[in-house]
């Protein structure tokens, strides 16, 4: 009696897979694909980690800061050295504050 939760989850995954596949196919026809396409995904993951996992506002702030810092560094030191400085700053930030900008330290109980 009630809603079959497993069925609903399966149908949601099925339709999200179909929509993702169709979207990828349509965008693949419109845009060229090269080896550097994954760098955008990497920057998004980095912004989410810097912002704090589970914090939407922190991710948005980190994305804006990451984009602004990258643009300013490209103008100042050039495009070749910018990733080195950005990734170095990310490593230093995560060494100082491993939970990210807006993340909280939580105790995990076994």
Legacy VTK file of the C-alpha trace (Angstrom):
# vtk DataFile Version 3.0
C-alpha trace
ASCII
DATASET POLYDATA
POINTS 110 float
0.000 0.000 0.000
1.318 3.460 -0.773
3.981 4.542 -3.207
6.580 2.000 -4.293
9.711 4.009 -3.458
12.138 1.693 -5.258
10.098 1.944 -8.464
9.935 5.739 -8.287
13.702 5.971 -7.759
14.322 3.601 -10.675
12.054 5.606 -12.987
13.713 8.878 -11.928
17.174 7.454 -12.678
15.942 6.090 -16.006
14.535 9.441 -17.141
17.548 11.397 -15.887
19.803 9.065 -17.887
17.663 9.493 -20.995
17.617 13.297 -20.620
21.384 13.392 -20.005
22.040 11.263 -23.084
19.788 13.341 -25.342
21.301 16.567 -24.014
24.827 15.293 -24.620
23.906 14.203 -28.133
22.323 17.566 -29.019
25.142 19.611 -27.502
27.712 17.379 -29.178
26.259 18.316 -32.560
26.426 22.031 -31.744
29.807 22.322 -30.020
33.173 20.861 -30.774
34.683 18.404 -28.340
38.357 18.617 -27.474
40.572 17.296 -24.678
40.142 20.472 -22.625
36.371 20.186 -22.163
36.930 18.409 -18.827
38.710 21.410 -17.341
35.356 23.165 -16.866
34.048 20.209 -14.884
37.238 20.207 -12.803
36.791 23.896 -12.008
33.203 23.260 -10.910
34.277 20.455 -8.595
37.057 22.633 -7.194
34.580 25.456 -6.530
32.266 23.031 -4.707
35.125 21.714 -2.557
36.450 25.186 -1.742
32.958 26.428 -0.937
32.344 23.551 1.435
30.632 20.328 0.533
26.894 20.674 1.083
26.898 24.466 1.103
25.242 25.996 -1.950
26.089 29.566 -0.973
29.707 28.614 -0.325
29.945 26.948 -3.738
28.560 30.024 -5.472
30.938 32.347 -3.621
33.882 30.034 -4.324
32.965 29.856 -8.022
32.811 33.622 -8.316
36.099 34.041 -6.420
37.779 31.335 -8.503
36.640 32.950 -11.766
37.660 36.442 -10.684
41.051 35.278 -9.427
41.688 33.358 -12.621
40.783 36.345 -14.807
42.966 38.716 -12.821
45.893 36.300 -12.804
45.659 35.755 -16.565
45.861 39.523 -17.042
48.789 39.895 -14.627
51.031 36.843 -15.077
49.716 35.195 -18.232
47.722 32.090 -19.037
50.634 29.667 -18.685
51.311 30.262 -14.983
47.738 30.900 -13.837
46.772 27.231 -13.207
49.918 26.712 -11.119
49.097 29.675 -8.883
45.384 28.782 -8.650
45.993 25.139 -7.724
48.709 26.158 -5.261
46.319 28.579 -3.567
43.636 25.886 -3.425
46.042 23.451 -1.771
47.076 26.088 0.792
43.438 26.974 1.520
42.507 23.328 2.052
45.534 22.813 4.314
44.440 25.763 6.457
40.682 25.163 6.286
39.914 21.611 5.096
36.131 22.019 5.365
36.132 24.843 2.800
34.928 28.429 3.067
31.395 27.809 4.335
31.703 24.184 5.465
31.412 23.078 9.064
33.433 20.488 10.907
31.167 17.656 11.980
31.836 14.712 14.220
31.145 11.394 12.588
29.848 8.824 15.025
30.354 5.196 14.148
LINES 1 111
110 0 1 2 3 4 5 6 7 8 9 10 11 12 13 14 15 16 17 18 19 20 21 22 23 24 25 26 27 28 29 30 31 32 33 34 35 36 37 38 39 40 41 42 43 44 45 46 47 48 49 50 51 52 53 54 55 56 57 58 59 60 61 62 63 64 65 66 67 68 69 70 71 72 73 74 75 76 77 78 79 80 81 82 83 84 85 86 87 88 89 90 91 92 93 94 95 96 97 98 99 100 101 102 103 104 105 106 107 108 109
